[in-house]
């Protein structure tokens, strides 16, 4: 089965999230409830972040997505829009930094 360009990006995001033991889910946008972004994620230790994928840099966010990402940003919650390997690398670098912090927080809670 052929994947769409955005589907290929989503697969890369899934692989990366799984490397860092991120709990993630993709809400089904059926028109009921709050539609939003593709991935809702939590690192071990409780740090939440959100990821939206696009087929390329030129594909705009929908108004609802843009509003949600702005709201989350204003709440100091990290958000990412991933559309190529370079934007995926930004997520990777953020995960590298913050997964270690989350593990340290988890160790402190256990003690």
N, C-alpha and C positions, 0 to 999 in steps of 0.2 A: 504494500500500500504506500503510495507516494505521500510524503509529508509536505505540508505547506512551508514556506520560508519561516513563518512565525512558529510553526510546530517544531521545526529544527532548533530554533532558539530555546523554546520551552524544554526540549529534551536536554540541552546543554545545561540549562539552569537546574533541572532536576538532578543531574549527575553531580553538579557542584554542591548543591544543598546536601545531598546524601553523603558526600565526602566529609562534611562538617557535622554530621549527626543532627541536622536541623529538623525539627518537627515542622512539617509544612502540609498545607492542604490547598486545594483549588476549589473555591466555592462555585457551585453551578449557578450560572446566571439565567434564570428561567423567567425573569420579569417579576418574580415575587421576592420581597425582601430587598436588601440593599445590594445592588450590583456594584462591582468595583474593579479591583485589580486581580490579576491571575493567581498570584501566590500570597498566602498569608503564612508567615513563618515565625518560629520561635527558636532561639538558640538554647542549648542547655544552660540553665541558670536564669532563664526567663526573659532575655532580651528579644523584643519583638521587632520585626521589620517586614516590609511589604515589597513585592516585585511585580511589575507589569512588563510584559513582553510585547514587542512590536516587530513586524517583519523587516523594517529598516528604519533608519534615522528620520526619514521624511514622513512616516506615517504618524499623524497627530494623535494625541490622546483624545478620547471622547470627553465631552464636557463633564460628565459624571466622574470619570476617572481623574481628570485634572482637579476637580473640586475635592475629591477624596484625598489625593496625594498632597494637595496643599494643606488640607485640614490635618493630616497626619504629620506633615513637616512642621506645622505650627505647634503641634503637641510634642515636638522634639523626637518624633519617631522616624527612624531612617527609612527612606524609600528609594527604590531603584527603577529605572526604565531601561530594560536590556533589549538591544536590537542588533548587536554584533559582538565579535570577540573582544573588542576594546572595552565596550561597556560591561561585558561579562567579567573582564579582568578587574574592573573597579569593584564589583561585588566580591570577587575572589579576595582582593586585598583587604576589603572591609571585614570579610569573614575571618581572614587570617588574624587580623588584629583583635577582633571582638570575641572570637571563639576562645582565645586564651583567657581573656578577661572573664568571660562567662564561666569557664572552668575554675578560675580562681575564686569567683564568688560562690560557686557550688561547694568548693572545698571549705570555705569559711563557714558556710551554713551547716555543713556536716559536723564540724568540730564541736 
